[in-house]
Amino acid sequence: MYVLNTAEWISLVSALATVGGVGVVWYQTGNISKQLKLQNFSDYTKRYQEIILHFPEDINNPQFVLTGRKDYNITMRYMRAYFDICYEEWYLHSHNLLDDETWTAWQSGMKTAFSKPAFKQAWEIVRKDSQFGSKFENFMAGLVDA
């Protein structure tokens, strides 16, 4: 039977400690990743809520007409903010900086918004005086046409 000498014991303990340390780092990295995803989702949700709280009460009305409203300017200000968030979310997804589950939830929300006349009307105005790039504009066209 072979007996380890002191140097071999030290090497073995060092190797085991290294493996254990790598395991702890791997576990902590996973936790940090989850926390960052949750924080990112929470930040966007907060921004989204701040925007929609400033929309007019009848924003979801199928007969909504944007032009000629007394609250046109404030509504458009928040519509622009909403479209900016849509762009940011699309950008993060298109550059693989957002997990598919979160993107699916956000994209579903965009589809719901664009099923309403108010959002379609506002996008037609914003896209004429803003530059988001053709890829994003094509993505948005798909939402409008859906």
C-alpha positions as a LaTeX table, in Angstrom:
\begin{tabular}{lrrr}
\hline
Residue & $x$ (\AA) & $y$ (\AA) & $z$ (\AA) \\
\hline
Met1 & 0.00 & 0.00 & 0.00 \\
Tyr2 & 1.29 & 3.39 & $-1.03$ \\
Val3 & 1.39 & 6.11 & 1.63 \\
Leu4 & 1.36 & 9.74 & 0.55 \\
Asn5 & 4.17 & 11.88 & 1.78 \\
Thr6 & 3.60 & 15.39 & 3.13 \\
Ala7 & 4.15 & 17.13 & $-0.23$ \\
Glu8 & 1.65 & 14.80 & $-1.93$ \\
Trp9 & $-0.92$ & 15.42 & 0.81 \\
Ile10 & $-0.50$ & 19.15 & 0.37 \\
Ser11 & $-0.91$ & 18.80 & $-3.41$ \\
Leu12 & $-4.04$ & 16.66 & $-2.96$ \\
Val13 & $-5.62$ & 19.08 & $-0.49$ \\
Ser14 & $-4.74$ & 22.01 & $-2.79$ \\
Ala15 & $-6.34$ & 20.25 & $-5.76$ \\
Leu16 & $-9.50$ & 19.48 & $-3.79$ \\
Ala17 & $-9.66$ & 23.06 & $-2.51$ \\
Thr18 & $-9.29$ & 24.33 & $-6.08$ \\
Val19 & $-12.09$ & 22.08 & $-7.32$ \\
Gly20 & $-14.26$ & 23.20 & $-4.41$ \\
Gly21 & $-13.45$ & 26.85 & $-5.12$ \\
Val22 & $-14.36$ & 26.45 & $-8.78$ \\
Gly23 & $-17.67$ & 24.89 & $-7.71$ \\
Val24 & $-18.43$ & 27.81 & $-5.39$ \\
Val25 & $-17.57$ & 30.34 & $-8.11$ \\
Trp26 & $-19.76$ & 28.50 & $-10.63$ \\
Tyr27 & $-22.67$ & 28.44 & $-8.15$ \\
Gln28 & $-22.27$ & 32.13 & $-7.25$ \\
Thr29 & $-22.02$ & 33.13 & $-10.91$ \\
Gly30 & $-25.33$ & 31.41 & $-11.56$ \\
Asn31 & $-26.92$ & 33.28 & $-8.66$ \\
Ile32 & $-25.52$ & 36.61 & $-9.82$ \\
Ser33 & $-26.80$ & 35.95 & $-13.33$ \\
Lys34 & $-30.30$ & 35.28 & $-11.98$ \\
Gln35 & $-30.16$ & 38.43 & $-9.86$ \\
Leu36 & $-29.06$ & 40.54 & $-12.83$ \\
Lys37 & $-31.87$ & 39.17 & $-15.01$ \\
Leu38 & $-34.39$ & 39.90 & $-12.27$ \\
Gln39 & $-33.00$ & 43.41 & $-11.78$ \\
Asn40 & $-33.08$ & 44.08 & $-15.53$ \\
Phe41 & $-36.67$ & 42.84 & $-15.80$ \\
Ser42 & $-37.68$ & 44.88 & $-12.76$ \\
Asp43 & $-36.07$ & 48.06 & $-14.13$ \\
Tyr44 & $-37.86$ & 47.74 & $-17.46$ \\
Thr45 & $-41.15$ & 46.92 & $-15.74$ \\
Lys46 & $-40.83$ & 50.04 & $-13.59$ \\
Arg47 & $-40.10$ & 52.22 & $-16.63$ \\
Tyr48 & $-43.01$ & 50.66 & $-18.51$ \\
Gln49 & $-45.39$ & 51.31 & $-15.62$ \\
Glu50 & $-44.27$ & 54.93 & $-15.37$ \\
Ile51 & $-45.07$ & 55.38 & $-19.06$ \\
Ile52 & $-48.47$ & 53.70 & $-19.13$ \\
Leu53 & $-49.63$ & 55.62 & $-16.06$ \\
His54 & $-49.38$ & 58.77 & $-18.20$ \\
Phe55 & $-51.47$ & 57.45 & $-21.07$ \\
Pro56 & $-55.03$ & 58.72 & $-21.36$ \\
Glu57 & $-57.72$ & 56.59 & $-19.77$ \\
Asp58 & $-59.22$ & 55.70 & $-23.15$ \\
Ile59 & $-55.93$ & 54.55 & $-24.73$ \\
Asn60 & $-57.30$ & 51.02 & $-25.21$ \\
Asn61 & $-60.55$ & 52.14 & $-26.80$ \\
Pro62 & $-60.99$ & 50.65 & $-30.29$ \\
Gln63 & $-62.32$ & 54.03 & $-31.50$ \\
Phe64 & $-59.32$ & 55.97 & $-30.14$ \\
Val65 & $-58.21$ & 58.83 & $-32.41$ \\
Leu66 & $-54.89$ & 60.42 & $-31.51$ \\
Thr67 & $-54.88$ & 63.54 & $-33.66$ \\
Gly68 & $-56.88$ & 66.52 & $-32.47$ \\
Arg69 & $-56.87$ & 65.50 & $-28.80$ \\
Lys70 & $-56.24$ & 68.05 & $-26.06$ \\
Asp71 & $-53.71$ & 65.64 & $-24.56$ \\
Tyr72 & $-52.00$ & 64.92 & $-27.89$ \\
Asn73 & $-48.57$ & 66.31 & $-26.89$ \\
Ile74 & $-48.34$ & 64.52 & $-23.56$ \\
Thr75 & $-49.66$ & 61.29 & $-25.09$ \\
Met76 & $-47.07$ & 61.47 & $-27.86$ \\
Arg77 & $-44.29$ & 62.18 & $-25.36$ \\
Tyr78 & $-45.09$ & 58.95 & $-23.56$ \\
Met79 & $-45.67$ & 57.03 & $-26.78$ \\
Arg80 & $-42.14$ & 58.03 & $-27.84$ \\
Ala81 & $-40.84$ & 56.79 & $-24.49$ \\
Tyr82 & $-42.73$ & 53.53 & $-25.01$ \\
Phe83 & $-41.27$ & 53.05 & $-28.48$ \\
Asp84 & $-37.80$ & 53.78 & $-27.09$ \\
Ile85 & $-38.25$ & 50.98 & $-24.57$ \\
Cys86 & $-39.48$ & 48.70 & $-27.36$ \\
Tyr87 & $-36.31$ & 49.53 & $-29.29$ \\
Glu88 & $-34.08$ & 48.87 & $-26.28$ \\
Glu89 & $-35.73$ & 45.52 & $-25.62$ \\
Trp90 & $-35.52$ & 44.56 & $-29.31$ \\
Tyr91 & $-31.85$ & 45.62 & $-29.39$ \\
Leu92 & $-31.00$ & 43.55 & $-26.32$ \\
His93 & $-32.71$ & 40.52 & $-27.83$ \\
Ser94 & $-31.18$ & 40.96 & $-31.28$ \\
His95 & $-27.70$ & 41.10 & $-29.72$ \\
Asn96 & $-28.32$ & 38.02 & $-27.53$ \\
Leu97 & $-28.23$ & 40.09 & $-24.35$ \\
Leu98 & $-31.69$ & 39.00 & $-23.25$ \\
Asp99 & $-32.94$ & 35.51 & $-22.54$ \\
Asp100 & $-35.68$ & 34.09 & $-24.75$ \\
Glu101 & $-38.22$ & 33.78 & $-21.94$ \\
Thr102 & $-38.03$ & 37.49 & $-21.08$ \\
Trp103 & $-38.06$ & 38.46 & $-24.76$ \\
Thr104 & $-41.17$ & 36.35 & $-25.35$ \\
Ala105 & $-42.97$ & 38.13 & $-22.50$ \\
Trp106 & $-41.93$ & 41.59 & $-23.73$ \\
Gln107 & $-42.72$ & 40.80 & $-27.36$ \\
Ser108 & $-46.15$ & 39.55 & $-26.33$ \\
Gly109 & $-46.77$ & 42.87 & $-24.58$ \\
Met110 & $-45.75$ & 44.76 & $-27.71$ \\
Lys111 & $-48.10$ & 42.65 & $-29.83$ \\
Thr112 & $-50.93$ & 43.42 & $-27.43$ \\
Ala113 & $-50.16$ & 47.15 & $-27.54$ \\
Phe114 & $-50.05$ & 47.17 & $-31.34$ \\
Ser115 & $-53.43$ & 45.47 & $-31.52$ \\
Lys116 & $-54.81$ & 48.84 & $-30.39$ \\
Pro117 & $-55.38$ & 51.82 & $-32.73$ \\
Ala118 & $-53.66$ & 54.31 & $-30.40$ \\
Phe119 & $-50.29$ & 52.57 & $-30.70$ \\
Lys120 & $-50.57$ & 52.06 & $-34.44$ \\
Gln121 & $-51.45$ & 55.73 & $-34.96$ \\
Ala122 & $-48.62$ & 56.93 & $-32.73$ \\
Trp123 & $-46.08$ & 54.65 & $-34.42$ \\
Glu124 & $-47.03$ & 56.03 & $-37.85$ \\
Ile125 & $-46.20$ & 59.51 & $-36.56$ \\
Val126 & $-43.01$ & 58.55 & $-34.72$ \\
Arg127 & $-41.50$ & 56.43 & $-37.49$ \\
Lys128 & $-41.70$ & 59.39 & $-39.88$ \\
Asp129 & $-39.58$ & 61.68 & $-37.71$ \\
Ser130 & $-37.31$ & 59.20 & $-35.91$ \\
Gln131 & $-34.50$ & 56.92 & $-37.01$ \\
Phe132 & $-34.51$ & 53.51 & $-35.37$ \\
Gly133 & $-32.95$ & 51.63 & $-38.27$ \\
Ser134 & $-34.53$ & 49.40 & $-40.88$ \\
Lys135 & $-34.27$ & 46.15 & $-38.90$ \\
Phe136 & $-36.23$ & 47.54 & $-35.96$ \\
Glu137 & $-38.68$ & 49.32 & $-38.23$ \\
Asn138 & $-39.31$ & 46.03 & $-40.05$ \\
Phe139 & $-39.89$ & 44.34 & $-36.69$ \\
Met140 & $-42.38$ & 47.07 & $-35.76$ \\
Ala141 & $-44.10$ & 46.78 & $-39.15$ \\
Gly142 & $-44.69$ & 43.13 & $-38.34$ \\
Leu143 & $-46.40$ & 44.15 & $-35.10$ \\
Val144 & $-48.54$ & 46.77 & $-36.84$ \\
Asp145 & $-49.60$ & 44.33 & $-39.55$ \\
Ala146 & $-50.28$ & 41.44 & $-37.16$ \\
\hline
\end{tabular}
